[in-house]
């Protein structure tokens, strides 16, 4: 699969960073010695952690070389390294594992996350945010366009699975947690128009659909998708559109 594009991702940096800011605010640690940003991307979430815990050793981890290069340029004083969230576990003494929009890409994250909590010291925190938007028009229309074209067979498994119910996360994480908070927040991002919505998802959810396609096929797919998005997200009185975006938050204290 082609590497992630930091520039595409950061086209909406403020909107994408907003959930990370909200998650950082709910971490119940006044101080920390070792902090890990799992799935750090281009370093926008890591920057928040450095600001919140200036005396901590903060490490950013990601599987994307391009994202890590952007993060190192942004925060040259921070250590960044390549890691796979499917199998990574925190080192002893890690006070906080922070993961903003990462574990939804890990099919077995319900198995992985309790192991991460178990690896933390008593009082250590796992803080996770995941998009919970597979039922939104943005993602339903991806699947519709993928199923209606010569690319249907190649894209049959492109969509990621929807997140399980909240109770499933509670049952998985509660046995190893002294405190567990789970909540949803629905963001309504004001974007310039339907094309901006397409540009937003090109940096994340659309990637598994576009990566297998040729350049001509990609252009055809995007044209069909834009037409569907334009119908699904009508303009407001000032010509802008509202992108409804539900996200799931979890804070588990060991």
N, C-alpha and C positions, 0 to 999 in steps of 0.2 A: 504494500500500500504506500502511495506517495506520502511524504512527510507533511506535517501540519504547516500551515502558513501563519506565522506570527502577525504579519501585516493585516491579513484578512480578519484574524481574531481580534486585533486591537482597533479595528475600524469602529467598534462600539465599546471602547475600553471602559467608559464610565458606567454604562449599563451592565456590562459583564462583571465589573468589579463590585457593583452594589451588593450582590448577595454575599460576597466574601467579606465586605465591611460589616454586614449585618451578622454574619457568623462569628467573626472575630469579637464583636461586642458581647457575644453570649458565652465566650469561653471563661469558665470560672477559675482562672489562674491569675493572681496578682503579679506573680513573677515566675520565670522559667529559666532553666539553665540550658536545655537542649530542645529545640523546636524543629520539626520537619514539615515542609510543605510538599505533600505528595501530589504529583500532577501540577507542578508549579506553573506550567505554561511559560509565557514570556516574562514572568516575574512580577506581575501586577499584584497577585495575592501575597507573594513573598515580601514585597515592599510593606504591606500592611503589618505583617508579622514582625518585621524588623522594627517598625515604628512602635508596635505595642510592647515588644520585649527587647529593648535596646541592649540589654546586658546578656542576652542569650546567644548561644551558638545556633544560628539558623541555617538550615540546609534545605535547598530546593531540589526536588527529584522529579524527573519526567522521562518518558520513553522517547521523546522527540528531540533529535539533535538540533533541529532548527529552533524549536522553542527554547532549548537550553542555551543556544548561542545568543538569542535575543535577551534572555534573562541575565546572562553574564555581562552583556553590554549595559544593561539597565542597572545592575547591582554588582559592580566589580568586586566589592568587598565581601560578598556572600559566596559560600561554597555551593556549587551546583553539580549534580551528577546524574548519570543515566540510571534508571531503575524501572522495573516492571511491577506495577501495582498488583498484578495477578499473584505474585509470590513474595513481594517485599514484606519484611517485618522490621519493626523498630529495634534499634540497638538498646541495650540496657541503659537506663537513666534518661530515656527520652520522656520529657514532660508533656509534650503536645504533638500529636499528629493531626495536621490540618489538611483537609482534602476538599477543594472547591471544584465541583463539576468534573470529577474524575471517576469515581467508582461506578457510575452508571454504565461506563464502558466495559466493566469487568463482569462477565456473565455470572461468575460464582462469588460475587461480592458478599452475599449473605453468609458464606462460609469464611471468607477472608476477614471481614470486619471484626467478628468476635475474637479471632486469633490476634488481630492487632491490639484490641483492648487487653487481652490476656497478657500480652508482652510488655505492657506498660507497668511502671511502678504504681504502688498504691497512691491514689490521688492524681495520676496521670490522666490526660484527656484525649479522647478522639473526637474531633469536630469535623462533620461531613455535611456537604451540601450537594444535592443532585437534582438536575432538572427532572420534573415529573410531568412532562408535557406530551407524552406519546398520544394522548387523545385530542390534542389541540389540532386545529386545521393545518397548521404548518407541517405537522408530521403525518397526519392522515392523508394529506394531499401528496406528500412524497410517495407514500405507498400506492396511492391511486395511480399516479403517473407512472410509477415503476411497473405496475401490473398491466399497463395498457400500452404496449409497444414491443418492438422486436427485441428489446433488452430484457423482457420480462423474466426469462429463465436465469439470466445472469444476476438479476437484482432480487431474486426471490427471497434471499436471506439477508438483504442489506439492512433492513430495519432492526434496531436493537429492541430487546424485549421491554415491555412496560415495567415500571417498578412494582414490586409486590405491595400489598396493603401495609399500612402502618403497623398493624398488630403483628405482622410477620417480623418486622424489624424489632419490635418490642420483645417478642419471644426469643429472638436470636441473641439480643444484646443484654437483656435484663439480668440473666444469671451471672454475668461477669462484671456488672456495673453497680457501684454504690449509689449512683445518681444517673438517671437517664431522661433526657428531654428530647421529644420528637414533635416537630410542628411543620406546617406548610405556610408559605408566604406566596401570594399571587402578585406578581409585578405586572404593571401595565406600561410598557415602554412606548413612549411617543417617538415614532419614526417618520421619516420624510415621506414615505409612500410605500407601495407594494414592492418596488424594486429594492428598497432598503431591507425589507423582511427577507427577501431572497438572498441578499448579500450577507445578512446576519447568519442565516442557516448554512450558507456555503462554507463558513468557517468551522462548522461543527456537525450538525445533524445530517446535512446533505452529503458529506464527504463519502460515506460508504456507498451512496447511490451514484455519485459522479466518477469516483476513481476507476471503476471498471469500464467506463465508456470511452470511445474515441472522441476526438475533438468535435466532429460533426454531430455525433450522438449527444454529447454533452450540451451543445448549443440547442439542439432540438428539445432535449429534456427540460432545460432551463426555460425555454420559451413556453412550453406547455405548463410548466409549474408556475411561472409568473402569471400566466392568464388565469389559472385557478386561484392563486393567491389574491389577485386583484378582485376577483369576485367574492372571495371569502372575507376579505378585510376592507370594507367600504371606507372611503375617506370621511374624515370629520369635516366640520364646517370650515376649518382653516386649511383643508387639503392634506392633513397628516393622517396617519393610521395608528391604531393602538394595537400593539403586540402583547396579548395576554400570555403570561409565562408563569405557570405554577412551579414552585421548587420545594423540595423536601429537605428539612434540616434535622440533623441528629447531633446531639452532644452527649457523649457517654463518659462518665468519670469512673476510673478503675476502682 
